[in-house]
Amino acid sequence: MKLLFLNPPHSPSSKLQSLFSFHPLFPPPNNHGPISSTHHKPTRWSPMASSAAAHHRLRRGAKVVVIMGATGCGKSRLSIDLASLFPSEVINSDKMQVYRGLDITTNKITPAERHGVPHHLLGSFDPDDGEMSPSLFRSLGHAAISGVASRGNLPLLVGGSNSFIHALLVERFDLETDVFGGLISPAGPELRYDCCFLWVDVSLPVLEDYLSKRVDDMLDAGMFEELAQYYDPGRTDPGGRTGLRKAIGVPEFDRYFKKHLPRRVGQGGDDWAREDAYEEAVREIKENTRLLARRQVGKILRLRSCGWELRRLDATEAFRLAVGGGGGGGRWRDVWEGQVVGPSVKIVNRFLQEK
Ligand code: ATP
C-alpha cells in the first residue's frame, strides 16, 4: 500500500515553496523552476559552483541529511519531496534494498516514484556476492556521499537500517561491537559528516494498521509471484539467513513453497491445506513487519538517547487520513505537507545555512 505515492504529479504546493528561503549554497532556481518539473535535474542550479568548494566541504565533512524512521513511515516520500526543493541525490540505507531483486518484497521505491532523483546503493549489490556487511556499507556509502557532494548535490541518506546508518556515520567504527545489543553506547558524539537527522515517526498502532494493508497491496502487486520465482527448491539452504534471503517474505513463503507448488490460493483447486498455509505465511509476514517496525523505533530511540540530535516529524495524522480512505482522500497530502514536509524544509534550510 504505497498510499503516500498515489498523487501524481509530484509538485510541492505554493505553501511549501514559500517556506523555502534560498541560501547562497542553494541559490534560487532558474526560470524552469525546480518545482513544476517532475524530472530531477540536479545540476540545473548548482549549489556548489566550483569543484574547489565541493572539495572544501568534503574535507570538513560533507553536509548530509539523514531520513530515518520505521519501515513504511514515508521516508522515501519525504526524500523525493525534499529533492524537489534542494538538488539532492538519495543514498539508500535499507539493508535489504541494497540487493538486486525482490523489488516488490523489499518495497523498493519504483523508478516512476523517484521522479528522476538519482538513487545510490539501491538494488546495486548482487545477492550472490554474499552479504553486505556494515563495514562494506560504510565504505560504499562514503564513496556515494563523496560522489554526491562533489557533484554539488545534497546527499540524502534514506532507509530503515539503523545499524547501517550508524556504521556509515560514526567517526570510529568498531566491527566487533554489537552497537545496539550491549551496554556500550552505540553513538559517540563524533560523526564523519555534518549531519541533519530527520526522524519520520508514526504512532505504532496507526503504522501497524498501514503496514498490514501494505502487505495486502504488495501481494496484489505481485509479491507472491516474485517470491515463487525466487524460490529455488534445489537450494541447499532454503530460507537461509544470508543477504537477501533474510528479507521478510522469503522465509515465510519458502515454508509454504516447500509444501505446496508455487501456485496462489484461488488459482485453481480448492485445497484447504494450501489456503491455510498461504494465510499463515501472510499472517507471519504481517507480524514480522510489525516487529521490524517496533525494533527499528527502539533503535532510533537508542541513538537519540545516546546524543544523536534527531528532529522528530510526526506523520501520524497524515497516515490516519491515508489509511482511513474515504474522507481522508486528498486531505492527507495537505496534512503531510503541513506536518512533515514543511517542518523538514525549514530544518534543512537552517541546516544548510549553518557554517
Ligand atoms: P539488525 O541489526 O536487526 O539487522 P538493522 O537496523 O541492521 O537491524 P533492519 O533494517 O532493521 O536492519 O533489518 C533487520 C531485518 O529486517 C532484516 O534482516 C530483514 O529480515 C528485515 N528487513 C529489513 N528491511 C527489509 C525490507 N526492506 N524488506 C524486507 N525485509 C526487511
Residues whose N, C-alpha, C, O or C-beta is under 5 A from the ligand:
A	BS01	ATP	D94 K95 M96 Q97 T105 T106 G160 S161 N162 S163 F164 K246 A247 I248 L292
